[in-house]
């Protein structure tokens, strides 16, 4: 599995006084099994970019390929693409509408034309993948907590058996416990299934903890594309575009300035703990 964006441009309201270039000459390769963090300030082009990956938006210039095929070729099956590249929108619980949780998760695979048994097996497996207990299956989704609703919405996409899972701010509005539970579940899912995950987030801590590659968007262009350690080493440049490194990176910088010989390219609390203990033993 691979997704290739080749010189992709996208202009909103092209040819009008409201014309706005949201994406500018994007070149990007997403490989099978990657866990990618997509970050950028509001209006940087993140959401526009991910809506191109499953054909919801068509580029005004350039091409997008999924497994070698141009997804905007006139003969390309967009319905099949959207079952393979699943997109969970920000606040996806607003899209829940069925009478109970199980019916809601069944909706997607049912629309693929699968028989009832296969639909229900997929729904059950997806709900288990997101860690929802059986006791909630036949409750109204509107009676669930915010975190539980988020899990149901993600399960609805997983029931389609996608090869790529795109999550646009999946923890927005959740408390720290709910945020950690959702992201831990997604990380486990990726480990167990090998699914490709693209996480759009404003939380530098979340991105640093879970992903292996970060793509930074700024004004419709890719500013950085590298490992978390490498990207966050450019924290001063990130600050100029309204972003920052994880808080722990700044703490390590302060410790070094105070005289403790630590590596400052640290992005997670666990890395910081290990590095500080090493430095204290050396001191």
N, C-alpha and C positions, 0 to 999 in steps of 0.2 A: 504494500500500500504506500502510495506517496501522493502528496498534493504539491503541485508546482504553480507558482504565480510568476508569470513572465511579463515584465514591464507593464504591470496593471495600473491603470488610472481610473478614477471615478469622479465624475463631476455632477453635483446636485444642481437641478434647475438649469441645465446647460442651455445656453443661448438666450437666457433671460437676464434681467438686471440683478436677480438673486443668485446668479451662478457662483458656485463654490467648489473648489477642488478639494475633495475629501481624501483622495488617495493619489499619490504622485510617484509614478515609476516604481512600483513595488515589485521586487524580485525576492522570492522566498521559496524555500524547499522544506516541506514537512515530511519527515520519514516515519515509517511504521514504528509504533511503540514509544515514540517520544512523549515526554511530559514537558510542555512548553508553557511558559508564562508570558502573557501579552500585557504590557503595561504602558501607561501614558496618561497625561492629564485629560480632563474632559475636553472633547472636541479634537483629540489628536488623530482620530481615525480608527480606533480599536474596533468599535462595534460595526462600523462600515466594512472593515476588513473581514471580520468573521462571517458577516452575512454574504460575502462573496464565496466563501468556501463550500457552501452547499447550494449555491445558485439562487439564493433569495434576491440578490442583486447581481446585475450583469455589468461587467466593466465597460466604461466608455472608451477604453483603449487597452490593448494587451490581451493576453490569454490565460486561462486557468485550466490545468490538466489534473484529472484524477485517474490514477493508474494508467497514465499515458494517453488518455482520451480527453479531447477538448470538451468541457462540460457545456459549452454553448454552441456546439455543433447542432445543426437542425435535427439530426437523428438521435441525439443523446437523450437517454431516459432520465429526466429530472426527478421523477418520483422515486426511482431506485436510488439515485444519488442521495436524496434526503433521508432514506432509510439507512444509508451507509455513513453519512456525515450528520450526526445528531447535534442539534443546537438547542441548548437550554438558555432561554432569555433571562435577563435580570428580572427579579421578582416573578418567577415562573408560576407561583401559586395563583397569580391573577388569571391564569389560563385554565385552571381546574374548573370543571363544570358538570361532571357526571354526578349521579345520585350517591355513589359510594366510591371509595378509594380503588377497589379492585376494578370496577367498571371504567374508571378514568384511565388506569394503566392499560386496560385492554383496548382502548380506543385506537391507538396507533397501529398495532399489529392486525386488528380487525380490518382496518382500511387497506392493508396489504393484500386482502383477499384470502387470508389463511383460514383453515377450518377452526371450529370452536375449540377443540382440544388443544391445538397448537397455540392459539391465542391465549388461552388460560394458563398453559404451562409457561409461556413466555412472561406473562404478567406476574405469576407467582415467583418465578426465578428472579425477575427484576426487583420486586419488592424485597426479596431476601438479600439481594446484592446491596441494596441501600440500607439494610439493617432495620427494616420496619417489621414490628411484631405482628403475628397473625391476628391479634385481637383488634387491630385497627383496619383490617381489610374491608370490612363492611360498614364502617362508619362513614359519615359524610366527610369529605375532605375539608369542609369549612369548620368542622369541630376540632381539627388538629392544631397543634402549636405551629409557630412559624417554621421551625426547623423540620418538623414532620411533613408539613406541606411541601417544603423544598425537596425532601426526599422522594415524595410521591411524584413530583414533577420530573425529577431526574429519572426515576424508575420508568415513567412513561416514555422517555427517550430510549432508555436501555432495553426496553421490551422490543424495540425495533431491531435489536442486535446490530448496532452501528460498529463500524471499524474505527471511527473517529468520534470523540465526545468533546463538544465545545461548550464551555460553561462561562457565561457572561455574568461576572460578579455573583457567583453562586452563594456567597455568604453575606451579601448586602442586607443590612437590617437585623442580622442575628447577633445574639450575645456571644461573648468569647467561647463559652462552652459549646453552643450550637455550631459556631463557626468551625471549631476544632473537630467536632464529631463529623460534620459534612466532609471536610477535607481529608480527614483520616480515612473515611470510608471510600472516597474517590481514589486515594493513594493505594489502598488495599485492592480495590477493584482493578486498577491498572496492573498491579503486580500479579494478580491471579489470572487475568485474561489477556494481557499484552495490548490492550486497547490504547490507541493514541489519544492523549488528553491535551486540550488547549484551554488554559485557565486565564480568563481575563479578570484582572483584579487591580484595585487601588492599594491593596495591602502589601507593602514591601516584605513584611515579616512572613506572610502566607506564601508569597512567591519564592522567597529565599529558602523556606523550609521544605517545600514540596517539589519544585521543578528542577530540571537539569539544564534547561536552556531558557534564556529570556530574550524576548524581542521587545525593544523599546520603540514606541511610536511617538513622533512629534511633528505636528503640522502636516499630517498625511504622508510622512516619510519614515523609513526605518532609520533610527538614530544609532541603535546598538543591536547586535544579534550575537550573543555569546553565553558562556556559563554565568551563573549568578555571581560567582566570585569575581570574574573579570568585569562584568557589567557594573557591579556596585563599587568596584575600585575607582570608577569614574564619578563618584558621588558629587563632586563639585560641579561637573558638567550637568548632571541630572538635576541639581538644584536650580540651575539657570532656566530649566524648562518646567519648573513646578513640581519636580519629583525629589526623591531622597533615597538614601540607602536605608536598610533596616537600622533600628535604633542601636542594636548591638555593635554595628560597624563604627558608629560615632563613639561609643563607649571604649572600644579598643583603641581608637585614635587618641582619646583622652588619656588612657593608661600609658600609651607609649610616650606621650608628651610629658607625663609625670615621672618618667624614668624607667618604667617596666618594659623590658625587651620582649614585646609581643608582636606577632604577625597581625597586621591591621586589616588584611583582606579576609575578614571573618564576616559571615552573613547569618549564622544561626546561633542560638543560645548554647546548644551542645558543643559546637565548634569553639565558642568563646570559653566555655568551662574547661575544655581540654587544653586549650592554648594557655590560659591563665595559670593552670596548675603546672604546666611544663615550665613556664617562665619563672614561677615562684621557686621551683626546684633548682633552676639554674642560678637564681639570685643568691 
